[in-house]
Amino acid sequence: MPIEVGIWRIDNGEVRRVNAASLEAERRLEDVLVKEISILGVGPLLILDRQVRTEFGGFIDILAVDGEGVIHVIELKKDQTPREIVAQALDYGSWVSNLGTERIAEIFGNGRFANGRSLQEAFTDQFGSDLPETINESHQLILVATQLDASTERIVQYLLDDYGVPINAVFFAYFNDAGAEYIARSWLRDPTDAGARSNTNTKRTRERWNEHDFYISFGDGPRRNREDARKYGFISGGGDRWYSQSLQALRPGHRVFVYLPQRGYVGVGTVRGPATPANDFKIKLEDGREIPVLEVGLNAPEVAVGKDDPALAEYFVPVEWVTTRPASEAYREPGFFANQNTAARFRHRATLEKLYAHFGVSAAESSEAPVAASQT
């Protein structure tokens, strides 16, 4: 069934549908995305360039990279048929798959978004971490349309589900209500779903996960405080489903290596329970009492923002710390693994080996541990 989005306006008890209108041109939608690429909802992206010419003569509408070094090919449907737009995206994907770091850096450096910066500098500005030693180990194809027909949906789902092609489609609807403009977004498949981000087409082999080590990005600030986390034994993330959802992968016994963006790694701990929203999470005090985390008086004035909205709430994961360091002693070396996801399976062996030595932990330590009853 073709995707359709509707908006209704409620004024003084009266309900009135806001009529959808077509954008003046797909180019306008491209301009909107370039100005605010976060509208896509796939997490932070760094735009490498727009209208990127391939060696096959075509032009990629928007080429971007995320904090893991995954390249995103963003292509607008325009007036093409489903067969044309999908074939074009696959053609661009075949070209992108062979791009090395130097060529990608060249595309960025010669483009209109560098502003005198190198790719390394821009990557650090955007994601707060060093550019991975190897980028473009995988890529994503994103079809953008103002009208998403049943045929396009059928083809995309077939490629994704049956053949693991990393392709997805997003539908944007434009509304004009008495001069006020709105854009609504609907994905064919949730981009945070691992199945919608298949990397099986890449010719490169990702490092094998050891089944228990996780990377954690802890954004110290008004929403969460690193010293609170050390004192009360937790990690947290939220403000958007993109940041909180990855915490759901954590299970009791998993080991976490905590990274402070733009600083370095500051601790190692063992997960003792599942991710829990702020309204329900409890902290165990030294005297044995358990009290709601929002009643503790954390050094995070915005921790309760969005607490009643599952998509915006802060989520907490109880952790028993093995060892921690203050932010002033954060450990970081050039080429260390880091990305924007709150939680990620730690596959970067070179980084892990150095973290094992630095924090005095063993790669072979058992991940088995009991679940702590520290949350409801």
WOPE-V895681 format. One record per residue. N is the residue number from 0. PSI is psi in whole degrees, 0 to 359 (none if undefined). D_FIRST is the distance of its C-alpha to the first C-alpha in Angstrom with 2 decimals. Layout:
N;PSI;D_FIRST
N;PSI;D_FIRST
This chain:
0;129;0.00
1;142;3.82
2;135;6.44
3;138;8.93
4;133;12.40
5;149;15.04
6;134;18.78
7;140;21.42
8;134;25.14
9;117;27.67
10;116;31.21
11;42;33.99
12;350;31.77
13;136;29.89
14;126;26.13
15;130;24.83
16;136;21.47
17;122;21.88
18;137;20.46
19;148;18.49
20;158;20.36
21;142;19.99
22;150;22.23
23;326;25.29
24;155;24.45
25;334;22.62
26;325;26.17
27;320;26.37
28;321;23.48
29;319;25.33
30;320;28.45
31;316;26.86
32;320;25.72
33;322;29.17
34;325;30.86
35;80;28.92
36;341;27.09
37;344;26.63
38;332;23.74
39;326;21.60
40;28;22.37
41;17;23.32
42;172;26.92
43;136;29.92
44;148;29.92
45;118;32.82
46;125;31.99
47;315;34.07
48;169;33.61
49;155;31.29
50;54;31.20
51;121;32.69
52;129;34.05
53;169;33.55
54;350;36.13
55;0;33.81
56;348;34.01
57;172;30.56
58;120;30.08
59;127;27.93
60;306;26.73
61;130;27.52
62;128;29.19
63;168;29.77
64;144;31.18
65;182;30.78
66;348;33.62
67;0;33.38
68;11;33.84
69;131;30.31
70;137;29.46
71;121;26.19
72;113;25.10
73;115;23.02
74;127;21.76
75;141;20.32
76;323;18.01
77;225;20.13
78;19;19.92
79;156;19.27
80;163;16.91
81;317;14.57
82;319;17.46
83;313;20.01
84;321;18.71
85;316;18.06
86;321;21.41
87;317;23.13
88;318;22.05
89;322;23.27
90;315;26.42
91;322;27.08
92;322;26.55
93;327;29.19
94;314;31.56
95;325;31.02
96;339;31.58
97;5;35.17
98;129;36.10
99;174;38.96
100;318;40.04
101;319;42.62
102;321;40.26
103;319;37.70
104;325;40.63
105;317;41.73
106;316;38.38
107;313;38.51
108;328;42.21
109;357;41.94
110;187;38.91
111;5;38.75
112;0;37.98
113;317;41.00
114;42;43.47
115;2;46.33
116;153;44.91
117;167;44.51
118;320;41.26
119;314;43.07
120;316;44.09
121;322;40.70
122;315;39.05
123;320;41.62
124;319;41.17
125;318;37.41
126;351;37.28
127;22;40.84
128;166;41.46
129;152;42.84
130;129;40.82
131;150;40.17
132;323;42.59
133;122;39.77
134;168;36.53
135;37;33.54
136;344;33.67
137;166;29.88
138;164;27.30
139;139;23.71
140;122;21.46
141;119;19.27
142;129;17.10
143;130;17.13
144;150;15.23
145;347;15.32
146;116;12.25
147;107;9.58
148;166;7.87
149;325;5.58
150;316;9.14
151;315;10.39
152;314;8.04
153;315;9.01
154;315;12.55
155;315;13.05
156;324;12.14
157;313;14.35
158;320;17.13
159;310;17.13
160;320;16.97
161;333;18.98
162;0;21.37
163;20;21.67
164;130;21.25
165;72;21.34
166;144;18.37
167;166;15.75
168;143;13.83
169;136;14.27
170;130;13.04
171;128;15.93
172;138;16.09
173;134;19.60
174;142;21.36
175;118;24.91
176;98;26.78
177;42;30.37
178;342;30.84
179;128;29.26
180;141;26.45
181;148;23.61
182;129;20.96
183;146;18.07
184;141;16.44
185;123;13.35
186;146;13.24
187;314;10.59
188;138;13.32
189;118;16.32
190;346;19.03
191;352;21.71
192;127;20.42
193;326;22.82
194;336;20.27
195;0;18.47
196;40;21.94
197;139;23.12
198;22;26.35
199;347;26.94
200;349;27.13
201;143;30.15
202;353;33.43
203;149;35.30
204;125;35.88
205;152;35.52
206;145;38.46
207;136;38.25
208;142;37.83
209;9;40.82
210;357;38.72
211;344;40.32
212;130;40.92
213;146;38.56
214;137;38.80
215;127;38.56
216;120;38.46
217;103;40.26
218;87;40.05
219;127;43.37
220;201;43.41
221;341;43.19
222;334;40.26
223;150;41.91
224;129;45.44
225;320;46.64
226;325;49.92
227;317;48.20
228;320;46.15
229;316;49.40
230;315;51.28
231;354;48.81
232;70;47.02
233;166;43.36
234;161;40.82
235;165;37.98
236;155;35.09
237;198;32.56
238;342;31.79
239;146;28.17
240;329;25.88
241;321;26.18
242;329;29.92
243;331;30.03
244;324;27.35
245;338;29.38
246;339;32.22
247;342;30.33
248;344;31.20
249;138;34.87
250;154;36.70
251;130;40.31
252;339;42.59
253;146;40.64
254;137;42.93
255;137;41.98
256;117;43.58
257;130;43.25
258;130;43.09
259;118;43.94
260;134;42.23
261;5;44.82
262;297;47.53
263;191;47.05
264;136;46.92
265;0;48.72
266;165;48.36
267;136;47.33
268;172;46.33
269;129;44.94
270;135;41.88
271;2;42.92
272;174;39.79
273;165;36.06
274;133;34.52
275;135;34.98
276;155;34.16
277;322;37.22
278;335;37.46
279;349;38.03
280;137;39.93
281;148;43.66
282;137;46.48
283;121;49.56
284;170;52.77
285;331;56.00
286;5;57.55
287;349;54.79
288;148;53.03
289;128;49.25
290;152;47.96
291;139;44.56
292;329;43.98
293;354;43.50
294;0;47.03
295;329;48.77
296;51;49.28
297;156;47.54
298;50;48.42
299;87;44.88
300;339;44.69
301;16;40.92
302;332;40.03
303;356;38.84
304;127;36.54
305;15;33.08
306;335;34.44
307;1;32.45
308;113;29.06
309;333;27.78
310;337;26.13
311;346;29.42
312;156;32.11
313;136;34.65
314;138;34.48
315;143;37.74
316;121;38.64
317;136;42.20
318;136;44.24
319;114;47.78
320;133;49.25
321;314;51.18
322;146;52.48
323;160;51.67
324;150;53.09
325;160;53.38
326;329;51.32
327;343;54.54
328;21;54.68
329;140;51.08
330;124;51.00
331;138;49.29
332;156;50.03
333;135;48.61
334;358;45.59
335;145;44.80
336;136;41.22
337;145;39.38
338;181;35.91
339;348;33.95
340;142;32.19
341;318;33.97
342;140;34.09
343;145;33.77
344;130;35.14
345;102;38.47
346;350;38.52
347;94;41.02
348;319;44.12
349;319;46.55
350;315;45.79
351;317;45.91
352;320;49.28
353;326;50.80
354;321;49.33
355;311;50.76
356;317;54.17
357;317;54.02
358;0;53.05
359;38;55.10
360;161;52.41
361;142;51.93
362;336;49.00
363;7;49.69
364;143;49.73
365;143;47.94
366;0;44.66
367;133;45.32
368;150;46.07
369;157;45.90
370;128;43.40
371;138;45.15
372;64;44.70
373;12;44.51
374;159;41.37
375;none;39.91
